[in-house]
Amino acid sequence: MFYLIGLGLGDVKDITVKGLEIVKNSKRVYLEAYTSILTVGKEQLEEFYGREIVLADRDTTELNSDVLLDGADVDDVAFLVVGDPLGATTHSDLILRAVQKGIRYQIIHNASIVNAVGCCGLQLYNFGETVSIVFWTDTWQPESFYDKIIINRERGMHTLCLLDIKMKEQSLENLMRKQNIYEPPRFMSVSQAAQQLIKIIQRRKGEGTESTALLPSTVCVAMARVGADDQKIVVANLRQLTSIDMGTPLHSLVIPGNMHPIELDMLKLFAMDHSIKEQLSVLASASCSH
């Protein structure tokens, strides 16, 4: 059996009892190491599980899945994923490859940022399409994620923005020279995401209506290390977030849509300053009048 096991968002203890039992009894245990990270390292996982763990990078998972699936038709193989196993499309592809090989699979679910985002006070059923904000370069600055945010706002829906992660990436020079030299890991911060959004707003000045357009004054939610003991949530406007320090990764950003008075009251718990609380109160009054 090939098991895809969610590890949750915090530390070694967030794995489910069912998942832990499978890990202890599996022939081989892999840790997917590029779509997300835990607050602890592989060594701590190995100590807690009492098992050796093999890191599976992007190349192994996407291009050499035969290595992962080898022998899973006769022995149990565990594939560990931070958050929930189906939080990334890569893992759906892995399931399809297993089925093609006649290998049975089972998914052991766990908490992911997609449901844990509710800790900020916004209600999960009011979220629209999730978007990914990618690192810009001097020559590549896509804006498609911005368009999706606006579509969500036009529908009154909140937007969860997942921020870019670069793991085991190669520079163009090393790629061309076919040198196996990799860049240090990079994790986008809330401030970097906010800066990119502000630049798009400036480029598109005058587009959209006041009610649905994204503005520097739009109240947003910055989140860091959700599920960990040092989880941090800050509610501030987009301009303020361009200079905020949310600490170590991973970071997420939420762009609210229409908000219920209870959602607004919850956001006040995390307001950066009094002016943000006042802005939320004004929105609450307007919501009640409708």
SVG drawing of the C-alpha trace seen along z (x, -y; Angstrom):
<svg xmlns="http://www.w3.org/2000/svg" viewBox="-30 -56 59 64">
<polyline fill="none" stroke="black" stroke-width="0.4" points="0.0,0.0 1.2,-3.5 0.2,-5.9 0.1,-9.7 0.1,-11.0 -0.5,-14.6 1.7,-16.0 -0.4,-19.0 1.1,-22.5 3.0,-22.6 5.6,-20.1 6.2,-16.4 3.1,-15.8 0.6,-17.1 0.6,-13.8 -2.6,-11.8 -2.5,-8.5 -3.5,-6.6 -0.7,-8.3 1.9,-7.6 1.0,-3.9 1.4,-3.6 4.8,-5.4 6.1,-3.0 5.1,0.0 6.1,-1.1 9.0,0.4 10.2,-3.0 9.3,-6.6 9.7,-9.6 9.2,-13.3 8.1,-15.6 10.4,-18.6 9.5,-21.3 5.9,-22.5 6.0,-23.4 8.1,-23.2 7.5,-22.2 8.8,-24.2 11.1,-21.2 13.7,-19.4 13.9,-15.9 16.1,-14.8 13.4,-15.6 10.8,-13.7 13.1,-10.7 13.6,-10.8 9.9,-11.1 8.9,-8.4 11.8,-6.1 12.3,-5.7 14.8,-6.8 13.2,-9.3 14.3,-9.9 13.8,-13.5 11.9,-13.6 12.6,-16.7 10.7,-18.0 12.7,-16.0 12.2,-12.8 8.4,-13.3 7.6,-14.7 10.2,-13.0 11.3,-9.9 8.1,-8.7 9.1,-5.1 11.6,-5.4 8.8,-6.3 6.4,-3.7 8.9,-0.8 7.7,2.2 4.6,0.4 2.6,3.3 4.0,5.7 5.1,3.5 3.8,0.4 5.4,-2.9 4.7,-6.2 4.9,-9.5 4.8,-12.4 3.4,-15.8 3.3,-19.0 -0.3,-20.0 -2.7,-17.8 -1.6,-15.4 -3.9,-16.9 -2.8,-20.5 -0.7,-20.4 -1.6,-19.1 1.7,-17.2 0.3,-14.7 -2.7,-14.0 -0.4,-13.2 1.4,-10.8 -1.8,-9.0 -2.6,-8.6 0.8,-7.1 0.2,-4.6 -3.1,-3.6 -1.5,-3.2 0.9,-0.7 -1.8,1.2 -0.7,0.0 -3.3,-0.6 -3.1,-3.9 -4.7,-5.5 -4.8,-9.2 -4.4,-10.1 -5.7,-13.7 -4.6,-16.4 -4.9,-20.2 -3.7,-22.5 -3.5,-26.3 -6.7,-26.0 -8.8,-25.2 -6.5,-26.6 -6.8,-30.0 -10.1,-30.2 -8.0,-31.1 -7.9,-34.7 -11.7,-35.0 -12.9,-34.9 -15.4,-32.2 -14.2,-29.4 -17.3,-29.2 -16.8,-32.8 -13.4,-32.1 -13.2,-32.1 -10.4,-30.7 -7.0,-30.4 -4.2,-32.2 -0.4,-31.8 1.8,-35.0 5.1,-34.2 8.5,-35.9 9.0,-38.5 12.2,-38.9 13.4,-41.8 12.1,-40.2 9.1,-38.2 6.3,-39.9 3.0,-38.0 -0.2,-39.6 -2.7,-36.8 -3.0,-36.3 -4.2,-39.9 -7.0,-39.3 -8.2,-36.4 -8.2,-38.4 -10.4,-41.1 -12.8,-38.4 -13.1,-37.1 -13.8,-40.6 -16.4,-41.2 -18.2,-38.1 -17.8,-39.3 -15.4,-36.4 -12.2,-36.4 -8.9,-35.3 -6.2,-33.2 -2.9,-34.0 -0.2,-31.4 3.3,-32.9 6.0,-31.5 8.6,-29.0 11.8,-28.3 13.4,-25.0 16.4,-23.5 16.3,-26.0 19.1,-26.4 20.3,-29.7 20.0,-30.1 23.8,-30.0 24.1,-26.7 21.2,-25.2 22.9,-26.0 26.2,-24.6 24.4,-21.5 26.0,-22.0 24.1,-20.5 24.6,-23.7 21.4,-25.0 20.4,-28.3 19.6,-28.7 15.9,-28.2 13.8,-31.3 10.4,-32.0 8.3,-35.0 7.3,-37.2 4.1,-39.1 5.9,-42.4 7.3,-41.2 3.8,-40.1 2.3,-43.4 5.0,-45.3 4.2,-43.4 0.5,-44.0 1.0,-47.7 3.1,-47.9 0.2,-46.2 -2.3,-48.7 -0.1,-51.6 0.1,-50.1 -3.6,-49.7 -4.7,-52.9 -8.2,-53.8 -9.3,-50.2 -12.4,-48.8 -14.8,-50.4 -14.0,-51.7 -15.9,-48.9 -14.1,-46.0 -10.7,-47.3 -7.7,-46.5 -6.3,-49.7 -3.3,-50.5 -5.9,-51.3 -7.6,-47.8 -7.6,-46.0 -5.8,-42.6 -4.7,-39.8 -1.0,-38.8 -0.4,-35.3 2.8,-33.5 3.6,-30.0 -0.1,-29.0 -0.5,-26.0 2.8,-26.6 3.2,-27.7 4.5,-31.1 1.7,-31.6 1.3,-35.3 -1.7,-37.2 -1.8,-40.9 -4.6,-42.8 -3.4,-46.0 -3.9,-47.8 -1.9,-46.8 0.4,-49.8 1.3,-49.0 2.0,-45.4 4.7,-46.4 7.0,-47.1 5.8,-44.6 8.2,-41.9 6.2,-38.7 9.3,-36.7 10.4,-33.3 8.4,-31.4 5.9,-30.3 3.8,-33.4 0.3,-33.7 -1.8,-36.7 -5.6,-37.1 -7.5,-39.7 -11.0,-40.0 -14.2,-40.4 -17.5,-41.3 -17.5,-40.7 -20.1,-39.7 -20.1,-41.8 -18.8,-38.7 -15.9,-38.4 -15.1,-42.1 -15.2,-41.8 -12.8,-38.8 -10.4,-40.8 -10.3,-43.5 -8.6,-41.1 -5.5,-41.2 -5.7,-44.8 -2.2,-46.5 -3.3,-49.8 -6.3,-51.8 -6.9,-53.2 -7.4,-49.7 -9.9,-49.0 -11.8,-52.2 -11.7,-51.2 -13.2,-47.8 -15.9,-49.5 -16.9,-51.7 -17.2,-48.6 -19.3,-46.9 -21.7,-49.8 -22.0,-49.8 -22.6,-46.1 -25.4,-46.4 -27.1,-49.2 -27.5,-46.9"/>
</svg>
